[in-house]
């Protein structure tokens, strides 16, 4: 069986096309093919098929669509569309979908191809596009995927043209590129390639005219000057340099930090990340393992991003100043091979240059430890071919509301996962001293950072002794640090979250430290504020992941209570906010 999505939706059994029913069945099949070999819940399918206009009978209608689609796909005795709670799964084997075949050829071109061989592999990959992706299907998920795969086709097309330019086929490419820039009048890389093709075909004046045309369009329509690729092509034409010196060949960054040793659990979160696209925000309290999860997942999927993987520490909660957006953009652009002296001097210009450079590329961008949505927003690619993963201690609601980020709230490890982490880090002593290990898990509030520090302390202490050392909450934070490394200190991690709070919110945090759970009324009484002010401060603490909501009110985990209790004597009024002591 073969599935075709790089054009109108098609299914073939050998050389025979299968007849799929009406629009609902075709939309259903498209969603299942796009999520091949993954369970798609009935709720998600209903949302994709009917959106906000779903009728009361949507579940029954969905079952009818599934039944009809099963009949259409049943070849011999093979059942492809399976019921898997809480929804359905479509089995698609490797090589049965045209997108898989195209990507395999593109990967072969990237890995081993050169010269004519690479150009031939890219031409063959591009031949699988039969027209607009999923033509005629207007569900939002189909439109989103059509946009992404349209960008993917353009990126491969530009890559193939670049290879053929280096092979000297300039005269042949001119007509194709002239047609492409008419179809994509603001795509700078195509214009740069057209200029080089004209220049290589001994048409220098036409190449300069092309530059003036695209520059005028960019200035008049977008208010920006040409990006680095266009400027380099212009310089080649003006100076008479070799066309190969233009530098359109792209650097492929591989900047991911090393995977975290001993990583455990997070199966559900990793599966959620597999399903998400575009912009993803991993939010959680200090020390919960946000960065470890982002890096672990990024290593798992890096092969999906052949144009590179970029990583930036935004320093949102460190001793150093947060990384300014302009400095971050300079770092990103130079990582892609641009020279610093070619870059615009202002943040808006840098952001526009960044979006231009990554348009159509399949890049993975990890932005670690973000402080605010304003810090992240200029760094977001403008193309669906890139995936951005942001980690932050804040919920960054603005990034979700205005920029369409999907937030993944990361909780603490379960008790079983926390014990397994200790087992991975310490070894057999965890099983031998099971009760002591379980007590350490509780004392560390199931936080991976605290557990890893305990594992280091266990190198010189028996586990029961460690339990005794950590029993007193007043001493616990003093012990949960690894030497002078402030990034391996629970107290320092919590302080960096606390220091960002406004004075009244910090006061509220300290007032909650001696109580397991409080409601709004109790919080207002403890802090000496009105109900309205209490709700405001509690909301801020929830967004900062310093407290969490329970059915009975608001609570914080044990180490946060220890920290709040430790600091409480230093703050007497809602307006006092000393930061000198940790």
C-alpha positions in Angstrom: 0.0 0.0 0.0 1.2 3.5 -0.8 0.0 6.8 0.7 0.5 10.1 -1.1 0.3 13.5 0.7 2.7 15.5 -1.4 -0.2 16.6 -3.6 -3.8 15.6 -3.6 -4.4 12.8 -1.0 -4.0 9.4 -2.7 -3.9 5.8 -1.6 -2.7 3.0 -3.9 -2.7 -0.8 -3.6 0.0 -1.8 -6.0 -1.0 0.0 -9.2 -4.6 0.3 -8.3 -5.9 3.6 -6.7 -8.2 3.0 -3.7 -11.4 5.0 -3.6 -11.7 6.9 -0.3 -15.2 8.2 0.6 -16.4 11.8 1.0 -14.6 14.9 2.5 -14.9 13.7 6.1 -13.2 10.4 5.4 -10.5 12.1 3.4 -9.9 14.6 6.2 -9.8 11.7 8.7 -7.3 9.8 6.6 -5.1 12.9 6.1 -4.9 13.5 9.9 -4.1 9.8 10.5 -1.4 9.7 7.8 0.2 12.9 9.3 0.2 11.1 12.6 1.1 7.7 11.2 1.8 4.9 13.8 0.7 7.2 16.6 -2.5 7.0 18.6 -4.7 10.0 17.8 -7.4 10.5 20.4 -11.1 10.7 19.4 -11.2 14.2 20.9 -8.4 15.4 18.7 -9.9 13.8 15.6 -13.3 15.5 16.3 -11.5 18.8 16.8 -9.7 18.4 13.5 -12.8 17.3 11.6 -15.4 19.7 13.0 -13.5 22.3 15.1 -15.8 24.5 17.2 -18.8 23.4 15.2 -18.7 19.8 16.3 -22.3 18.4 16.5 -23.6 16.6 19.6 -23.4 13.3 17.6 -19.7 13.9 16.6 -18.5 10.7 18.3 -21.0 8.6 16.4 -20.2 10.4 13.2 -16.5 9.7 13.8 -17.2 6.0 14.3 -19.0 6.0 11.0 -16.1 7.7 9.2 -13.7 5.2 10.8 -15.8 2.2 9.7 -16.0 3.5 6.1 -12.3 4.2 6.0 -11.5 0.7 7.4 -13.5 -0.8 4.5 -11.6 1.3 2.0 -8.2 0.5 3.4 -8.7 -3.2 3.9 -6.6 -5.1 1.5 -6.6 -8.9 1.8 -6.7 -9.6 5.5 -4.5 -6.7 6.6 -6.1 -4.3 9.0 -4.4 -0.9 8.9 -6.7 1.3 10.9 -6.7 0.1 14.5 -8.6 1.0 17.6 -6.2 2.1 20.3 -7.6 3.8 23.4 -8.2 6.7 23.6 -8.6 6.8 19.8 -7.2 5.3 16.6 -3.9 4.4 15.0 -3.0 4.0 11.3 -0.2 1.6 10.5 2.1 3.0 7.8 5.3 1.1 7.1 8.5 2.7 6.2 8.6 3.7 2.6 4.8 3.5 2.1 4.4 7.3 2.3 5.7 9.6 -0.4 7.0 12.0 2.2 9.2 9.2 3.8 10.6 8.4 0.4 11.4 12.0 -0.4 13.1 12.5 3.0 15.2 9.4 2.6 16.5 10.7 -0.7 17.2 14.1 0.8 19.0 12.5 3.7 21.1 10.4 1.2 22.0 13.7 -0.6 23.0 15.3 2.7 25.1 12.4 4.0 27.0 11.1 1.0 26.1 13.0 -2.1 28.3 15.4 -3.9 28.2 17.2 -7.2 26.1 15.6 -9.9 25.2 12.7 -7.5 23.8 15.1 -4.9 21.9 17.1 -7.5 20.3 13.9 -8.9 19.3 12.7 -5.4 17.7 16.1 -4.7 15.9 16.1 -8.1 14.5 12.6 -7.3 13.3 13.7 -3.9 11.6 16.8 -5.4 9.8 14.6 -7.9 7.5 13.2 -5.2 5.8 16.6 -4.9 2.8 16.3 -7.3 1.3 19.7 -6.5 0.1 21.6 -3.4 0.3 19.3 -0.4 -3.1 17.7 0.6 -4.7 19.8 -2.1 -8.4 20.3 -1.5 -8.4 19.6 2.2 -9.0 22.6 4.3 -8.8 21.3 7.9 -6.4 23.5 9.9 -4.0 20.6 10.5 -3.9 20.0 6.7 -3.2 23.7 6.0 -0.5 23.8 8.6 1.2 20.7 7.2 0.8 22.0 3.7 2.6 25.2 4.6 5.4 23.3 6.4 6.0 20.8 3.5 5.7 23.6 1.0 8.6 25.3 2.8 10.4 22.0 2.8 10.1 21.6 -0.9 11.4 25.1 -1.5 14.4 24.5 0.8 15.3 21.3 -1.2 14.8 23.2 -4.4 17.1 25.9 -3.3 19.7 23.3 -2.3 19.5 21.6 -5.6 19.9 24.9 -7.5 22.9 25.7 -5.3 24.6 22.4 -6.2 23.9 23.0 -9.9 25.2 26.6 -9.7 28.5 25.1 -8.4 28.4 22.7 -11.3 28.4 25.7 -13.7 24.9 25.2 -15.1 24.1 28.9 -14.9 22.6 29.5 -18.3 20.2 26.5 -17.8 19.1 27.8 -14.4 18.2 31.4 -15.4 14.8 30.6 -16.8 13.8 28.4 -13.9 14.9 31.0 -11.3 13.1 33.8 -13.1 9.9 31.7 -12.8 10.6 31.0 -9.1 11.1 34.6 -8.1 7.8 35.5 -9.8 6.1 32.8 -7.6 8.1 33.9 -4.5 8.8 37.6 -5.0 10.3 38.2 -1.5 12.4 35.0 -1.1 15.9 36.4 -0.8 17.8 33.2 -1.4 16.1 32.6 -4.8 16.9 36.1 -5.8 20.6 35.6 -4.8 20.7 32.4 -6.8 19.1 34.2 -9.8 21.8 36.9 -9.6 24.6 34.3 -9.5 23.1 32.4 -12.4 22.8 35.7 -14.5 26.4 36.6 -13.5 27.6 33.1 -14.4 25.9 33.4 -17.8 27.8 36.6 -18.5 24.8 38.9 -17.8 26.3 41.1 -15.1 24.1 44.1 -15.8 21.0 41.9 -15.5 22.3 40.5 -12.2 22.6 44.1 -10.8 19.2 44.9 -12.1 17.8 41.9 -10.3 19.4 43.1 -7.0 17.8 46.5 -7.4 14.4 45.0 -8.0 14.5 42.8 -4.9 16.0 45.6 -2.7 13.2 47.9 -3.8 10.6 45.3 -3.0 12.0 44.6 0.5 12.3 48.3 1.4 8.8 49.2 0.1 6.9 46.2 1.3 8.7 45.1 4.5 10.8 48.2 5.4 14.0 46.2 5.6 17.3 46.1 3.6 18.5 42.9 1.9 19.9 40.2 4.1 23.4 38.8 4.2 22.9 36.2 1.4 21.7 38.9 -1.0 24.4 41.3 0.0 27.1 38.7 -0.6 25.8 37.9 -4.0 25.7 41.6 -4.8 29.3 41.9 -3.8 30.4 38.9 -6.0 28.7 40.5 -9.0 30.3 44.0 -8.3 33.8 42.7 -7.7 33.9 40.0 -10.3 34.7 37.3 -7.8 34.1 33.6 -8.5 30.5 32.7 -8.0 31.6 29.9 -5.8 32.9 32.4 -3.3 29.4 33.8 -2.5 29.1 31.6 0.5 25.6 30.4 -0.1 26.7 27.0 1.1 25.3 26.8 4.6 27.0 25.8 7.8 25.2 23.0 9.6 25.5 23.8 13.4 25.3 20.9 15.9 25.3 22.8 19.2 23.2 20.5 21.5 24.9 20.0 24.9 25.7 16.4 25.9 22.7 14.3 26.9 22.2 14.1 30.7 23.5 10.8 32.2 21.1 8.8 34.3 18.0 10.3 32.8 14.8 8.5 33.9 11.1 8.7 33.3 9.3 11.5 31.4 7.9 9.0 28.9 4.6 10.9 28.6 6.3 14.3 28.2 8.7 12.9 25.5 5.7 11.5 23.7 4.0 14.9 23.9 7.0 16.6 22.5 7.0 14.1 19.6 3.5 15.2 18.7 4.1 19.0 18.9 5.4 21.3 16.2 6.3 24.9 15.8 6.9 26.4 19.2 7.1 24.5 22.4 7.5 25.8 25.9 8.6 23.5 28.8 7.7 25.3 32.0 8.4 24.1 35.6 9.8 24.9 39.0 13.6 25.3 39.6 15.5 22.1 39.5 12.7 20.0 38.0 14.7 19.0 34.9 13.4 21.2 32.2 16.8 21.6 30.4 17.5 17.8 30.8 14.2 17.0 29.1 14.7 19.5 26.3 18.2 18.2 25.6 17.2 14.5 25.9 14.3 15.0 23.4 16.5 17.2 21.1 19.1 14.4 20.8 16.3 11.9 20.0 14.9 13.9 17.1 18.0 15.7 15.8 18.0 13.6 12.6 14.6 15.3 11.7 16.5 18.6 11.4 19.2 18.1 8.8 19.9 21.8 8.6 21.2 21.9 12.1 20.5 22.2 15.8 21.1 25.5 17.7 21.3 25.9 21.4 21.4 29.1 23.5 21.5 29.6 27.3 19.4 32.8 27.8 20.6 33.1 31.4 17.1 34.0 32.6 17.8 32.8 36.2 21.6 32.9 36.6 24.0 35.1 38.4 24.9 36.7 35.1 22.7 39.2 33.3 20.0 37.7 31.1 21.2 37.4 27.5 19.8 40.4 25.5 17.8 39.5 22.4 20.2 41.4 20.1 23.3 39.5 21.5 21.4 36.2 21.1 20.5 37.0 17.5 24.2 37.8 16.7 25.2 34.5 18.2 22.5 32.6 16.2 23.4 34.3 12.9 27.1 33.8 13.2 26.5 30.1 14.0 24.9 29.9 10.6 28.1 31.2 9.0 27.3 34.9 8.7 30.2 37.3 9.4 29.6 39.8 12.3 30.4 42.8 10.1 27.6 41.8 7.7 24.9 42.0 10.3 22.5 44.9 11.0 23.2 47.0 14.0 19.8 47.0 15.6 17.6 44.3 17.2 14.7 44.7 14.6 17.2 44.4 11.7 18.8 41.4 13.3 15.5 39.7 13.9 14.5 40.3 10.3 17.8 38.9 9.1 17.4 35.9 11.3 14.0 35.1 10.0 15.2 35.5 6.4 18.2 33.2 7.0 16.2 30.3 8.5 13.2 30.5 6.1 12.6 27.1 4.7 15.4 25.4 6.7 14.7 22.4 8.9 16.3 23.7 12.1 15.9 22.8 15.8 16.3 25.7 18.1 16.6 25.2 21.9 16.3 28.4 24.0 17.2 27.4 27.5 16.2 29.3 30.7 14.2 32.1 29.3 13.3 35.0 31.5 10.4 36.5 29.7 8.4 36.3 26.5 10.0 39.6 25.4 13.4 38.0 25.5 12.3 35.0 23.4 10.0 36.7 20.8 12.6 38.2 18.5 14.4 34.9 18.4 11.4 32.9 17.0 11.8 31.8 13.4 9.0 32.9 11.1 8.8 29.5 9.3 7.0 26.3 10.2 10.0 24.2 9.0 11.8 25.1 12.2 11.0 23.9 15.7 11.7 26.0 18.7 11.9 24.5 22.2 11.9 27.1 25.1 12.5 26.2 28.7 11.6 28.6 31.5 10.6 28.7 35.2 7.8 31.0 34.2 4.7 30.0 32.4 5.3 32.7 29.8 1.6 33.1 29.1 2.3 35.8 26.5 4.3 33.4 24.4 1.3 31.0 24.4 -1.3 33.7 23.8 0.4 35.8 21.2 3.0 33.5 19.6 1.1 30.2 19.6 3.5 28.3 21.8 2.4 24.9 23.1 3.1 24.8 26.9 4.2 21.6 28.5 4.0 21.9 32.3 6.8 19.7 33.8 6.0 18.3 37.2 8.4 16.7 39.7 9.4 13.0 39.3 7.1 10.3 40.7 8.4 8.4 43.7 9.2 5.4 41.6 11.1 7.6 39.0 13.0 9.4 41.8 14.1 6.1 43.3 15.2 4.9 39.8 17.3 8.0 39.3 19.1 7.4 42.6 19.6 3.8 41.6 21.1 4.9 38.3 23.4 7.4 40.0 24.4 5.6 43.2 24.0 1.9 42.3 23.2 -1.2 44.4 23.2 0.7 47.8 19.7 2.1 46.9 18.2 -1.4 46.8 20.1 -2.4 49.9 19.0 0.7 51.9 15.5 1.0 50.4 13.9 2.8 53.3 16.7 5.3 53.5 16.6 5.9 49.8 12.8 6.5 50.0 13.3 9.0 52.8 15.9 10.8 50.7 13.4 11.0 47.9 11.0 12.7 50.2 13.6 15.0 51.7 14.6 16.1 48.1 10.9 16.8 47.2 11.4 14.5 44.2 13.4 17.2 42.4 16.1 15.8 40.0 18.6 18.6 40.9 18.4 17.8 44.6 18.6 14.0 44.0 21.7 14.4 41.8 23.4 16.4 44.6 22.4 13.7 47.1 24.0 11.1 44.8 27.2 13.1 44.9 27.1 13.4 48.7 26.5 9.6 48.9 30.0 9.0 47.5 31.3 9.8 51.0 28.3 9.1 53.3 26.1 6.0 53.9 22.5 6.6 52.9 21.1 6.3 56.4 23.6 8.9 57.6 22.5 11.2 54.8 18.9 10.9 55.9 20.0 12.0 59.4 22.0 14.9 58.0 19.1 16.2 55.9 16.4 15.6 58.6 16.6 19.2 60.0 15.0 21.6 57.5 17.2 24.3 58.7 20.3 22.4 57.6 18.9 20.8 54.5 19.5 23.6 52.0 23.1 24.1 53.4 23.9 20.5 52.5 22.1 20.4 49.0 24.9 22.0 47.1 27.9 20.7 45.2 30.9 22.7 46.2 31.2 26.2 44.7 29.2 25.5 41.6 26.1 27.7 42.0 24.3 25.8 39.2 24.5 22.7 41.5 23.0 24.4 44.5 19.3 24.1 45.4 19.4 27.2 47.5 20.9 29.2 44.7 18.3 27.9 42.2 15.5 28.9 44.5 17.0 32.3 45.2 17.2 33.1 41.5 13.5 32.5 41.2 12.7 34.4 44.4 14.8 37.5 43.6 12.6 38.3 40.5 9.4 38.6 42.6 7.9 42.0 43.3 8.2 43.0 47.0 4.5 42.2 47.8 4.6 38.9 46.0 7.9 37.9 47.7 6.2 38.8 51.1 3.3 36.5 50.2 5.7 33.7 49.3 7.4 33.9 52.7 4.1 34.0 54.5 3.1 30.7 52.9 6.2 28.8 53.9 5.0 27.5 57.3 1.7 26.2 55.9 1.0 23.1 53.9 -2.1 24.4 52.0 -3.8 27.8 52.1 -6.8 29.3 50.3 -7.1 32.9 49.1 -8.7 34.1 52.4 -6.0 32.5 54.5 -3.3 33.9 52.3 -4.7 37.4 52.5 -4.8 37.1 56.3 -1.3 35.8 56.5 0.1 38.5 54.3 -2.0 41.3 55.7 -3.5 42.2 52.3 -6.9 42.4 50.6 -8.4 39.5 48.8 -7.8 41.2 45.5 -4.1 41.8 46.3 -3.8 38.2 47.5 -5.2 36.8 44.3 -2.8 38.9 42.3 0.2 37.7 44.3 -0.9 34.1 44.3 -1.3 34.3 40.5 2.2 35.6 40.2 3.6 32.8 42.3 1.8 30.2 40.3 3.1 31.7 37.0 6.6 31.6 38.5 6.1 28.0 39.5 6.9 28.8 43.1 3.5 27.4 44.3 1.0 25.1 42.7 -2.8 24.8 42.8 -4.4 21.9 44.7 -8.2 21.1 45.2 -7.9 22.7 48.6 -6.0 25.9 47.7 -2.3 26.7 47.1 0.8 24.7 48.2 4.5 24.5 47.7 6.9 21.5 47.8 9.1 20.8 50.8 12.3 22.4 49.7 10.4 25.6 48.7 8.9 25.6 52.2 12.3 25.2 53.7 13.6 28.1 51.7 10.6 30.4 52.5 11.0 29.5 56.2 14.7 30.2 56.1 14.1 33.7 54.6 11.0 34.6 56.5 12.8 36.2 59.5 14.5 38.7 57.1 11.3 40.2 55.8 8.9 41.9 58.1 6.5 43.9 55.9 5.0 43.5 52.5 7.2 46.3 51.1 10.5 44.9 52.3 12.4 42.8 49.8 16.1 42.2 50.9 18.1 40.2 48.5 21.5 40.2 50.1 21.1 36.9 51.9 20.4 33.7 50.0 
